[in-house]
Amino acid sequence: MTSREGRARVLSDAQIQQFIDDGFVGVDEAFPPQLADACRAILWRDLSCDPDKPKTWTRPVIRLG
């Protein structure tokens, strides 16, 4: 997929419209699943919550540095 300027496009017209309408867009296969698993493990480690114990999820938003 290329733009009118001949450059490669990353998002389709439908994805661009979804971003305009919804404020977000999913990008399939943006990075390997193993990297997502590693990142998720780091985030859970740094939170005061347990991924297997929803009762520890007491705040709607947690900000990390």
N, CA, C, O and CB atoms as a CASP TS submission, in Angstrom:
PFRMAT TS
TARGET T0000
AUTHOR 0000-0000-0000
METHOD Language model
MODEL 1
PARENT N/A
ATOM      1  N   MET     1       0.851  -1.163   0.000  1.00  0.00           N
ATOM      2  CA  MET     1       0.000   0.000   0.000  1.00  0.00           C
ATOM      3  C   MET     1       0.902   1.233   0.000  1.00  0.00           C
ATOM      4  O   MET     1       1.832   1.309   0.803  1.00  0.00           O
ATOM      5  CB  MET     1      -0.971  -0.006   1.222  1.00  0.00           C
ATOM      6  N   THR     2       0.648   2.191  -0.877  1.00  0.00           N
ATOM      7  CA  THR     2       1.440   3.414  -0.950  1.00  0.00           C
ATOM      8  C   THR     2       0.524   4.620  -0.912  1.00  0.00           C
ATOM      9  O   THR     2      -0.658   4.539  -1.247  1.00  0.00           O
ATOM     10  CB  THR     2       2.309   3.436  -2.221  1.00  0.00           C
ATOM     11  N   SER     3       1.089   5.728  -0.502  1.00  0.00           N
ATOM     12  CA  SER     3       0.329   6.972  -0.471  1.00  0.00           C
ATOM     13  C   SER     3       0.412   7.644  -1.833  1.00  0.00           C
ATOM     14  O   SER     3       1.093   7.162  -2.738  1.00  0.00           O
ATOM     15  CB  SER     3       0.852   7.918   0.640  1.00  0.00           C
ATOM     16  N   ARG     4      -0.285   8.755  -1.965  1.00  0.00           N
ATOM     17  CA  ARG     4      -0.227   9.516  -3.220  1.00  0.00           C
ATOM     18  C   ARG     4       1.191  10.004  -3.505  1.00  0.00           C
ATOM     19  O   ARG     4       1.567  10.175  -4.665  1.00  0.00           O
ATOM     20  CB  ARG     4      -1.190  10.711  -3.167  1.00  0.00           C
ATOM     21  N   GLU     5       1.974  10.227  -2.460  1.00  0.00           N
ATOM     22  CA  GLU     5       3.340  10.703  -2.628  1.00  0.00           C
ATOM     23  C   GLU     5       4.298   9.560  -2.945  1.00  0.00           C
ATOM     24  O   GLU     5       5.492   9.804  -3.122  1.00  0.00           O
ATOM     25  CB  GLU     5       3.797  11.432  -1.376  1.00  0.00           C
ATOM     26  N   GLY     6       3.816   8.323  -3.023  1.00  0.00           N
ATOM     27  CA  GLY     6       4.659   7.191  -3.346  1.00  0.00           C
ATOM     28  C   GLY     6       5.350   6.557  -2.154  1.00  0.00           C
ATOM     29  O   GLY     6       6.123   5.615  -2.327  1.00  0.00           O
ATOM     30  N   ARG     7       5.096   7.043  -0.962  1.00  0.00           N
ATOM     31  CA  ARG     7       5.693   6.462   0.250  1.00  0.00           C
ATOM     32  C   ARG     7       4.839   5.294   0.733  1.00  0.00           C
ATOM     33  O   ARG     7       3.627   5.265   0.517  1.00  0.00           O
ATOM     34  CB  ARG     7       5.832   7.533   1.373  1.00  0.00           C
ATOM     35  N   ALA     8       5.479   4.343   1.384  1.00  0.00           N
ATOM     36  CA  ALA     8       4.739   3.206   1.948  1.00  0.00           C
ATOM     37  C   ALA     8       3.819   3.700   3.053  1.00  0.00           C
ATOM     38  O   ALA     8       4.194   4.557   3.855  1.00  0.00           O
ATOM     39  CB  ALA     8       5.711   2.118   2.494  1.00  0.00           C
ATOM     40  N   ARG     9       2.596   3.143   3.085  1.00  0.00           N
ATOM     41  CA  ARG     9       1.634   3.486   4.141  1.00  0.00           C
ATOM     42  C   ARG     9       1.592   2.358   5.151  1.00  0.00           C
ATOM     43  O   ARG     9       1.681   1.181   4.803  1.00  0.00           O
ATOM     44  CB  ARG     9       0.216   3.750   3.554  1.00  0.00           C
ATOM     45  N   VAL    10       1.456   2.734   6.378  1.00  0.00           N
ATOM     46  CA  VAL    10       1.379   1.753   7.458  1.00  0.00           C
ATOM     47  C   VAL    10      -0.075   1.413   7.767  1.00  0.00           C
ATOM     48  O   VAL    10      -0.392   0.253   8.033  1.00  0.00           O
ATOM     49  CB  VAL    10       2.083   2.281   8.721  1.00  0.00           C
ATOM     50  N   LEU    11      -0.944   2.384   7.736  1.00  0.00           N
ATOM     51  CA  LEU    11      -2.353   2.185   8.066  1.00  0.00           C
ATOM     52  C   LEU    11      -3.217   2.267   6.815  1.00  0.00           C
ATOM     53  O   LEU    11      -2.943   3.046   5.902  1.00  0.00           O
ATOM     54  CB  LEU    11      -2.815   3.222   9.098  1.00  0.00           C
ATOM     55  N   SER    12      -4.248   1.463   6.791  1.00  0.00           N
ATOM     56  CA  SER    12      -5.214   1.522   5.690  1.00  0.00           C
ATOM     57  C   SER    12      -6.144   2.722   5.892  1.00  0.00           C
ATOM     58  O   SER    12      -6.169   3.326   6.963  1.00  0.00           O
ATOM     59  CB  SER    12      -6.037   0.197   5.600  1.00  0.00           C
ATOM     60  N   ASP    13      -6.892   3.050   4.868  1.00  0.00           N
ATOM     61  CA  ASP    13      -7.873   4.133   4.991  1.00  0.00           C
ATOM     62  C   ASP    13      -8.881   3.825   6.095  1.00  0.00           C
ATOM     63  O   ASP    13      -9.281   4.723   6.836  1.00  0.00           O
ATOM     64  CB  ASP    13      -8.605   4.355   3.651  1.00  0.00           C
ATOM     65  N   ALA    14      -9.292   2.564   6.211  1.00  0.00           N
ATOM     66  CA  ALA    14     -10.252   2.172   7.253  1.00  0.00           C
ATOM     67  C   ALA    14      -9.650   2.356   8.643  1.00  0.00           C
ATOM     68  O   ALA    14     -10.340   2.804   9.559  1.00  0.00           O
ATOM     69  CB  ALA    14     -10.692   0.707   7.059  1.00  0.00           C
ATOM     70  N   GLN    15      -8.374   2.017   8.809  1.00  0.00           N
ATOM     71  CA  GLN    15      -7.720   2.190  10.104  1.00  0.00           C
ATOM     72  C   GLN    15      -7.582   3.675  10.453  1.00  0.00           C
ATOM     73  O   GLN    15      -7.770   4.066  11.605  1.00  0.00           O
ATOM     74  CB  GLN    15      -6.338   1.515  10.100  1.00  0.00           C
ATOM     75  N   ILE    16      -7.260   4.481   9.472  1.00  0.00           N
ATOM     76  CA  ILE    16      -7.161   5.924   9.711  1.00  0.00           C
ATOM     77  C   ILE    16      -8.511   6.476  10.134  1.00  0.00           C
ATOM     78  O   ILE    16      -8.593   7.282  11.060  1.00  0.00           O
ATOM     79  CB  ILE    16      -6.653   6.659   8.451  1.00  0.00           C
ATOM     80  N   GLN    17      -9.568   6.048   9.460  1.00  0.00           N
ATOM     81  CA  GLN    17     -10.908   6.506   9.824  1.00  0.00           C
ATOM     82  C   GLN    17     -11.289   6.018  11.223  1.00  0.00           C
ATOM     83  O   GLN    17     -11.915   6.754  11.986  1.00  0.00           O
ATOM     84  CB  GLN    17     -11.940   6.020   8.790  1.00  0.00           C
ATOM     85  N   GLN    18     -10.917   4.785  11.561  1.00  0.00           N
ATOM     86  CA  GLN    18     -11.202   4.275  12.906  1.00  0.00           C
ATOM     87  C   GLN    18     -10.500   5.138  13.943  1.00  0.00           C
ATOM     88  O   GLN    18     -11.075   5.445  14.987  1.00  0.00           O
ATOM     89  CB  GLN    18     -10.759   2.796  13.043  1.00  0.00           C
ATOM     90  N   PHE    19      -9.255   5.533  13.662  1.00  0.00           N
ATOM     91  CA  PHE    19      -8.534   6.384  14.608  1.00  0.00           C
ATOM     92  C   PHE    19      -9.234   7.732  14.763  1.00  0.00           C
ATOM     93  O   PHE    19      -9.367   8.240  15.877  1.00  0.00           O
ATOM     94  CB  PHE    19      -7.082   6.590  14.148  1.00  0.00           C
ATOM     95  N   ILE    20      -9.676   8.306  13.657  1.00  0.00           N
ATOM     96  CA  ILE    20     -10.386   9.583  13.709  1.00  0.00           C
ATOM     97  C   ILE    20     -11.676   9.438  14.513  1.00  0.00           C
ATOM     98  O   ILE    20     -12.002  10.298  15.331  1.00  0.00           O
ATOM     99  CB  ILE    20     -10.694  10.092  12.282  1.00  0.00           C
ATOM    100  N   ASP    21     -12.410   8.346  14.279  1.00  0.00           N
ATOM    101  CA  ASP    21     -13.698   8.134  14.945  1.00  0.00           C
ATOM    102  C   ASP    21     -13.556   7.732  16.406  1.00  0.00           C
ATOM    103  O   ASP    21     -14.286   8.229  17.263  1.00  0.00           O
ATOM    104  CB  ASP    21     -14.484   7.078  14.215  1.00  0.00           C
ATOM    105  N   ASP    22     -12.607   6.823  16.696  1.00  0.00           N
ATOM    106  CA  ASP    22     -12.526   6.198  18.015  1.00  0.00           C
ATOM    107  C   ASP    22     -11.342   6.653  18.867  1.00  0.00           C
ATOM    108  O   ASP    22     -11.343   6.457  20.082  1.00  0.00           O
ATOM    109  CB  ASP    22     -12.459   4.727  17.851  1.00  0.00           C
ATOM    110  N   GLY    23     -10.338   7.258  18.241  1.00  0.00           N
ATOM    111  CA  GLY    23      -9.179   7.711  19.000  1.00  0.00           C
ATOM    112  C   GLY    23      -8.123   6.643  19.204  1.00  0.00           C
ATOM    113  O   GLY    23      -7.134   6.880  19.898  1.00  0.00           O
ATOM    114  N   PHE    24      -8.310   5.482  18.621  1.00  0.00           N
ATOM    115  CA  PHE    24      -7.310   4.415  18.719  1.00  0.00           C
ATOM    116  C   PHE    24      -7.459   3.493  17.517  1.00  0.00           C
ATOM    117  O   PHE    24      -8.494   3.475  16.851  1.00  0.00           O
ATOM    118  CB  PHE    24      -7.461   3.616  20.055  1.00  0.00           C
ATOM    119  N   VAL    25      -6.424   2.742  17.260  1.00  0.00           N
ATOM    120  CA  VAL    25      -6.468   1.740  16.193  1.00  0.00           C
ATOM    121  C   VAL    25      -5.555   0.594  16.600  1.00  0.00           C
ATOM    122  O   VAL    25      -4.475   0.814  17.148  1.00  0.00           O
ATOM    123  CB  VAL    25      -6.036   2.348  14.805  1.00  0.00           C
ATOM    124  N   GLY    26      -5.989  -0.620  16.331  1.00  0.00           N
ATOM    125  CA  GLY    26      -5.153  -1.786  16.596  1.00  0.00           C
ATOM    126  C   GLY    26      -4.209  -2.021  15.428  1.00  0.00           C
ATOM    127  O   GLY    26      -4.595  -1.872  14.268  1.00  0.00           O
ATOM    128  N   VAL    27      -2.987  -2.384  15.733  1.00  0.00           N
ATOM    129  CA  VAL    27      -2.006  -2.684  14.686  1.00  0.00           C
ATOM    130  C   VAL    27      -1.579  -4.137  14.879  1.00  0.00           C
ATOM    131  O   VAL    27      -0.810  -4.450  15.788  1.00  0.00           O
ATOM    132  CB  VAL    27      -0.759  -1.699  14.744  1.00  0.00           C
ATOM    133  N   ASP    28      -2.080  -5.016  14.021  1.00  0.00           N
ATOM    134  CA  ASP    28      -1.756  -6.433  14.128  1.00  0.00           C
ATOM    135  C   ASP    28      -0.273  -6.672  13.884  1.00  0.00           C
ATOM    136  O   ASP    28       0.337  -6.051  13.013  1.00  0.00           O
ATOM    137  CB  ASP    28      -2.590  -7.245  13.141  1.00  0.00           C
ATOM    138  N   GLU    29       0.289  -7.570  14.656  1.00  0.00           N
ATOM    139  CA  GLU    29       1.678  -8.004  14.503  1.00  0.00           C
ATOM    140  C   GLU    29       2.668  -6.842  14.532  1.00  0.00           C
ATOM    141  O   GLU    29       3.645  -6.840  13.784  1.00  0.00           O
ATOM    142  CB  GLU    29       1.835  -8.766  13.209  1.00  0.00           C
ATOM    143  N   ALA    30       2.417  -5.845  15.403  1.00  0.00           N
ATOM    144  CA  ALA    30       3.320  -4.697  15.528  1.00  0.00           C
ATOM    145  C   ALA    30       4.647  -5.108  16.159  1.00  0.00           C
ATOM    146  O   ALA    30       5.679  -4.485  15.909  1.00  0.00           O
ATOM    147  CB  ALA    30       2.664  -3.586  16.361  1.00  0.00           C
ATOM    148  N   PHE    31       4.615  -6.150  16.972  1.00  0.00           N
ATOM    149  CA  PHE    31       5.828  -6.680  17.593  1.00  0.00           C
ATOM    150  C   PHE    31       5.559  -8.126  17.982  1.00  0.00           C
ATOM    151  O   PHE    31       4.403  -8.545  18.044  1.00  0.00           O
ATOM    152  CB  PHE    31       6.260  -5.827  18.839  1.00  0.00           C
ATOM    153  N   PRO    32       6.616  -8.896  18.245  1.00  0.00           N
ATOM    154  CA  PRO    32       6.443 -10.324  18.524  1.00  0.00           C
ATOM    155  C   PRO    32       5.693 -10.589  19.845  1.00  0.00           C
ATOM    156  O   PRO    32       5.830  -9.817  20.794  1.00  0.00           O
ATOM    157  CB  PRO    32       7.807 -11.004  18.566  1.00  0.00           C
ATOM    158  N   PRO    33       4.916 -11.658  19.910  1.00  0.00           N
ATOM    159  CA  PRO    33       4.197 -12.004  21.143  1.00  0.00           C
ATOM    160  C   PRO    33       5.134 -12.182  22.337  1.00  0.00           C
ATOM    161  O   PRO    33       4.752 -11.880  23.468  1.00  0.00           O
ATOM    162  CB  PRO    33       3.395 -13.277  20.934  1.00  0.00           C
ATOM    163  N   GLN    34       6.335 -12.662  22.105  1.00  0.00           N
ATOM    164  CA  GLN    34       7.284 -12.856  23.207  1.00  0.00           C
ATOM    165  C   GLN    34       7.645 -11.518  23.853  1.00  0.00           C
ATOM    166  O   GLN    34       7.823 -11.448  25.069  1.00  0.00           O
ATOM    167  CB  GLN    34       8.560 -13.564  22.704  1.00  0.00           C
ATOM    168  N   LEU    35       7.753 -10.467  23.055  1.00  0.00           N
ATOM    169  CA  LEU    35       8.044  -9.140  23.605  1.00  0.00           C
ATOM    170  C   LEU    35       6.870  -8.648  24.434  1.00  0.00           C
ATOM    171  O   LEU    35       7.068  -8.072  25.504  1.00  0.00           O
ATOM    172  CB  LEU    35       8.360  -8.136  22.477  1.00  0.00           C
ATOM    173  N   ALA    36       5.653  -8.866  23.959  1.00  0.00           N
ATOM    174  CA  ALA    36       4.464  -8.487  24.732  1.00  0.00           C
ATOM    175  C   ALA    36       4.435  -9.229  26.062  1.00  0.00           C
ATOM    176  O   ALA    36       4.124  -8.634  27.094  1.00  0.00           O
ATOM    177  CB  ALA    36       3.177  -8.779  23.931  1.00  0.00           C
ATOM    178  N   ASP    37       4.755 -10.525  26.050  1.00  0.00           N
ATOM    179  CA  ASP    37       4.780 -11.311  27.289  1.00  0.00           C
ATOM    180  C   ASP    37       5.807 -10.748  28.268  1.00  0.00           C
ATOM    181  O   ASP    37       5.528 -10.631  29.461  1.00  0.00           O
ATOM    182  CB  ASP    37       5.095 -12.789  26.985  1.00  0.00           C
ATOM    183  N   ALA    38       6.990 -10.401  27.769  1.00  0.00           N
ATOM    184  CA  ALA    38       8.049  -9.853  28.628  1.00  0.00           C
ATOM    185  C   ALA    38       7.629  -8.505  29.214  1.00  0.00           C
ATOM    186  O   ALA    38       7.846  -8.241  30.397  1.00  0.00           O
ATOM    187  CB  ALA    38       9.365  -9.700  27.833  1.00  0.00           C
ATOM    188  N   CYS    39       7.032  -7.660  28.385  1.00  0.00           N
ATOM    189  CA  CYS    39       6.573  -6.348  28.862  1.00  0.00           C
ATOM    190  C   CYS    39       5.489  -6.498  29.918  1.00  0.00           C
ATOM    191  O   CYS    39       5.502  -5.811  30.939  1.00  0.00           O
ATOM    192  CB  CYS    39       6.050  -5.503  27.693  1.00  0.00           C
ATOM    193  N   ARG    40       4.547  -7.405  29.659  1.00  0.00           N
ATOM    194  CA  ARG    40       3.467  -7.647  30.616  1.00  0.00           C
ATOM    195  C   ARG    40       4.025  -8.131  31.954  1.00  0.00           C
ATOM    196  O   ARG    40       3.556  -7.707  33.011  1.00  0.00           O
ATOM    197  CB  ARG    40       2.469  -8.676  30.052  1.00  0.00           C
ATOM    198  N   ALA    41       5.010  -9.004  31.917  1.00  0.00           N
ATOM    199  CA  ALA    41       5.627  -9.501  33.147  1.00  0.00           C
ATOM    200  C   ALA    41       6.287  -8.362  33.929  1.00  0.00           C
ATOM    201  O   ALA    41       6.187  -8.308  35.154  1.00  0.00           O
ATOM    202  CB  ALA    41       6.664 -10.591  32.823  1.00  0.00           C
ATOM    203  N   ILE    42       6.952  -7.466  33.226  1.00  0.00           N
ATOM    204  CA  ILE    42       7.586  -6.319  33.892  1.00  0.00           C
ATOM    205  C   ILE    42       6.534  -5.424  34.537  1.00  0.00           C
ATOM    206  O   ILE    42       6.700  -4.990  35.677  1.00  0.00           O
ATOM    207  CB  ILE    42       8.432  -5.505  32.888  1.00  0.00           C
ATOM    208  N   LEU    43       5.449  -5.146  33.809  1.00  0.00           N
ATOM    209  CA  LEU    43       4.403  -4.292  34.364  1.00  0.00           C
ATOM    210  C   LEU    43       3.764  -4.906  35.603  1.00  0.00           C
ATOM    211  O   LEU    43       3.595  -4.217  36.609  1.00  0.00           O
ATOM    212  CB  LEU    43       3.339  -4.024  33.318  1.00  0.00           C
ATOM    213  N   TRP    44       3.406  -6.184  35.550  1.00  0.00           N
ATOM    214  CA  TRP    44       2.810  -6.830  36.718  1.00  0.00           C
ATOM    215  C   TRP    44       3.785  -6.831  37.886  1.00  0.00           C
ATOM    216  O   TRP    44       3.375  -6.669  39.036  1.00  0.00           O
ATOM    217  CB  TRP    44       2.385  -8.265  36.381  1.00  0.00           C
ATOM    218  N   ARG    45       5.069  -7.012  37.604  1.00  0.00           N
ATOM    219  CA  ARG    45       6.070  -7.008  38.674  1.00  0.00           C
ATOM    220  C   ARG    45       6.101  -5.646  39.362  1.00  0.00           C
ATOM    221  O   ARG    45       6.243  -5.574  40.583  1.00  0.00           O
ATOM    222  CB  ARG    45       7.469  -7.361  38.114  1.00  0.00           C
ATOM    223  N   ASP    46       5.972  -4.575  38.597  1.00  0.00           N
ATOM    224  CA  ASP    46       6.079  -3.225  39.148  1.00  0.00           C
ATOM    225  C   ASP    46       4.781  -2.712  39.765  1.00  0.00           C
ATOM    226  O   ASP    46       4.790  -1.690  40.451  1.00  0.00           O
ATOM    227  CB  ASP    46       6.521  -2.279  38.074  1.00  0.00           C
ATOM    228  N   LEU    47       3.679  -3.395  39.538  1.00  0.00           N
ATOM    229  CA  LEU    47       2.403  -3.010  40.132  1.00  0.00           C
ATOM    230  C   LEU    47       2.243  -3.643  41.506  1.00  0.00           C
ATOM    231  O   LEU    47       2.924  -4.611  41.846  1.00  0.00           O
ATOM    232  CB  LEU    47       1.237  -3.415  39.221  1.00  0.00           C
ATOM    233  N   SER    48       1.348  -3.088  42.275  1.00  0.00           N
ATOM    234  CA  SER    48       1.044  -3.699  43.572  1.00  0.00           C
ATOM    235  C   SER    48      -0.165  -4.621  43.434  1.00  0.00           C
ATOM    236  O   SER    48      -0.952  -4.765  44.370  1.00  0.00           O
ATOM    237  CB  SER    48       0.779  -2.610  44.650  1.00  0.00           C
ATOM    238  N   CYS    49      -0.307  -5.230  42.290  1.00  0.00           N
ATOM    239  CA  CYS    49      -1.431  -6.111  41.984  1.00  0.00           C
ATOM    240  C   CYS    49      -0.905  -7.472  41.537  1.00  0.00           C
ATOM    241  O   CYS    49       0.241  -7.605  41.108  1.00  0.00           O
ATOM    242  CB  CYS    49      -2.342  -5.490  40.889  1.00  0.00           C
ATOM    243  N   ASP    50      -1.757  -8.462  41.647  1.00  0.00           N
ATOM    244  CA  ASP    50      -1.415  -9.809  41.216  1.00  0.00           C
ATOM    245  C   ASP    50      -2.283 -10.150  39.998  1.00  0.00           C
ATOM    246  O   ASP    50      -3.508 -10.056  40.080  1.00  0.00           O
ATOM    247  CB  ASP    50      -1.622 -10.852  42.378  1.00  0.00           C
ATOM    248  N   PRO    51      -1.679 -10.541  38.878  1.00  0.00           N
ATOM    249  CA  PRO    51      -2.483 -10.815  37.679  1.00  0.00           C
ATOM    250  C   PRO    51      -3.478 -11.958  37.858  1.00  0.00           C
ATOM    251  O   PRO    51      -4.461 -12.048  37.123  1.00  0.00           O
ATOM    252  CB  PRO    51      -1.576 -11.132  36.525  1.00  0.00           C
ATOM    253  N   ASP    52      -3.226 -12.826  38.828  1.00  0.00           N
ATOM    254  CA  ASP    52      -4.106 -13.970  39.063  1.00  0.00           C
ATOM    255  C   ASP    52      -5.103 -13.748  40.192  1.00  0.00           C
ATOM    256  O   ASP    52      -5.880 -14.643  40.526  1.00  0.00           O
ATOM    257  CB  ASP    52      -3.283 -15.182  39.365  1.00  0.00           C
ATOM    258  N   LYS    53      -5.081 -12.540  40.786  1.00  0.00           N
ATOM    259  CA  LYS    53      -5.982 -12.240  41.901  1.00  0.00           C
ATOM    260  C   LYS    53      -6.679 -10.899  41.652  1.00  0.00           C
ATOM    261  O   LYS    53      -6.201  -9.861  42.109  1.00  0.00           O
ATOM    262  CB  LYS    53      -5.202 -12.210  43.252  1.00  0.00           C
ATOM    263  N   PRO    54      -7.794 -10.913  40.935  1.00  0.00           N
ATOM    264  CA  PRO    54      -8.494  -9.663  40.624  1.00  0.00           C
ATOM    265  C   PRO    54      -8.863  -8.821  41.841  1.00  0.00           C
ATOM    266  O   PRO    54      -9.033  -7.608  41.717  1.00  0.00           O
ATOM    267  CB  PRO    54      -9.731  -9.971  39.863  1.00  0.00           C
ATOM    268  N   LYS    55      -8.990  -9.431  43.000  1.00  0.00           N
ATOM    269  CA  LYS    55      -9.313  -8.647  44.205  1.00  0.00           C
ATOM    270  C   LYS    55      -8.207  -7.637  44.533  1.00  0.00           C
ATOM    271  O   LYS    55      -8.439  -6.681  45.273  1.00  0.00           O
ATOM    272  CB  LYS    55      -9.535  -9.586  45.406  1.00  0.00           C
ATOM    273  N   THR    56      -6.992  -7.852  43.978  1.00  0.00           N
ATOM    274  CA  THR    56      -5.897  -6.903  44.213  1.00  0.00           C
ATOM    275  C   THR    56      -5.959  -5.720  43.252  1.00  0.00           C
ATOM    276  O   THR    56      -5.184  -4.773  43.379  1.00  0.00           O
ATOM    277  CB  THR    56      -4.548  -7.608  44.077  1.00  0.00           C
ATOM    278  N   TRP    57      -6.870  -5.773  42.300  1.00  0.00           N
ATOM    279  CA  TRP    57      -7.010  -4.690  41.322  1.00  0.00           C
ATOM    280  C   TRP    57      -7.993  -3.662  41.876  1.00  0.00           C
ATOM    281  O   TRP    57      -9.146  -3.606  41.448  1.00  0.00           O
ATOM    282  CB  TRP    57      -7.493  -5.236  39.931  1.00  0.00           C
ATOM    283  N   THR    58      -7.547  -2.871  42.804  1.00  0.00           N
ATOM    284  CA  THR    58      -8.451  -1.988  43.553  1.00  0.00           C
ATOM    285  C   THR    58      -8.554  -0.575  42.989  1.00  0.00           C
ATOM    286  O   THR    58      -9.416   0.192  43.417  1.00  0.00           O
ATOM    287  CB  THR    58      -8.001  -1.907  44.974  1.00  0.00           C
ATOM    288  N   ARG    59      -7.693  -0.215  42.037  1.00  0.00           N
ATOM    289  CA  ARG    59      -7.729   1.136  41.469  1.00  0.00           C
ATOM    290  C   ARG    59      -7.997   1.049  39.967  1.00  0.00           C
ATOM    291  O   ARG    59      -7.482   0.155  39.297  1.00  0.00           O
ATOM    292  CB  ARG    59      -6.393   1.895  41.745  1.00  0.00           C
ATOM    293  N   PRO    60      -8.800   1.971  39.438  1.00  0.00           N
ATOM    294  CA  PRO    60      -9.120   1.917  38.010  1.00  0.00           C
ATOM    295  C   PRO    60      -7.926   2.264  37.117  1.00  0.00           C
ATOM    296  O   PRO    60      -7.841   1.788  35.985  1.00  0.00           O
ATOM    297  CB  PRO    60     -10.264   2.858  37.709  1.00  0.00           C
ATOM    298  N   VAL    61      -7.004   3.092  37.621  1.00  0.00           N
ATOM    299  CA  VAL    61      -5.838   3.509  36.848  1.00  0.00           C
ATOM    300  C   VAL    61      -4.622   3.505  37.767  1.00  0.00           C
ATOM    301  O   VAL    61      -4.682   4.004  38.890  1.00  0.00           O
ATOM    302  CB  VAL    61      -6.055   4.919  36.211  1.00  0.00           C
ATOM    303  N   ILE    62      -3.527   2.943  37.287  1.00  0.00           N
ATOM    304  CA  ILE    62      -2.271   2.969  38.029  1.00  0.00           C
ATOM    305  C   ILE    62      -1.211   3.525  37.079  1.00  0.00           C
ATOM    306  O   ILE    62      -1.013   3.012  35.977  1.00  0.00           O
ATOM    307  CB  ILE    62      -1.875   1.530  38.573  1.00  0.00           C
ATOM    308  N   ARG    63      -0.547   4.564  37.518  1.00  0.00           N
ATOM    309  CA  ARG    63       0.491   5.167  36.676  1.00  0.00           C
ATOM    310  C   ARG    63       1.861   4.718  37.175  1.00  0.00           C
ATOM    311  O   ARG    63       2.150   4.750  38.371  1.00  0.00           O
ATOM    312  CB  ARG    63       0.386   6.727  36.681  1.00  0.00           C
ATOM    313  N   LEU    64       2.681   4.304  36.238  1.00  0.00           N
ATOM    314  CA  LEU    64       4.047   3.905  36.562  1.00  0.00           C
ATOM    315  C   LEU    64       5.012   4.930  35.977  1.00  0.00           C
ATOM    316  O   LEU    64       4.735   5.544  34.947  1.00  0.00           O
ATOM    317  CB  LEU    64       4.358   2.476  36.022  1.00  0.00           C
ATOM    318  N   GLY    65       6.141   5.105  36.643  1.00  0.00           N
ATOM    319  CA  GLY    65       7.156   6.069  36.175  1.00  0.00           C
ATOM    320  C   GLY    65       7.883   5.595  34.954  1.00  0.00           C
ATOM    321  O   GLY    65       8.760   6.294  34.447  1.00  0.00           O
TER
END
